[in-house]
Amino acid sequence: MIFHEQIAELGRVLDQMLFVALAEGRIICSEEHAGGPHLLPPQHIGALIEKSFSKKGYSYCFTRDLPADWFEASDSLPARRRKARAWMESTFKHFRSEGRRASAKDLIFVAQEKFHITDHAAKGAWEEAKTKLDVKAGNIAGKNRVKISEISALK
């Protein structure tokens, strides 16, 4: 075999191995959208392969490179967002019963960390929670303001 034929054969073998890895879910693919990346299920990847692996707007990741808790995540984003909203409501009510206020900014920040949601999802959860609460806009006096460490400490 001539060298360039060997290189071409190697390319075909690598393409086949990549196709198998994508189909088996050992490599996952996401497609960029205006609202953020969307994970593509393995059954939809066949059509993508026919287009081009290197097409812009697609990202690939070996599943072995993902953290263990990624595989254990059973909650969907809407479920985590609902939990964040309920937590924000109860946290806000808890501190209000003491005559104190937590800032929306702090609640949103802690909800992002606690429920593993994006800033956009946390802000949306706060907007939903705010409609059920009697939230007053404006600055919070120093002695009435709840520290972020106190918010984080709540379950």
Secondary structure, 3 states (H helix, E strand, C coil): CCHHHHHHHHHHHHHHHHHHHHHHCCEEEEEEECCEEEEECHHHHHHHHHHCCCCCCEEEEEHHHCCHHHHHCCCCHHHHHHHHHHHHHHHHHHHHHCCCECCHHHHHHHHHHHHCCCHHHHHHHHHHHHHHCCCCCCCCCHHHECCHHHHHHCC
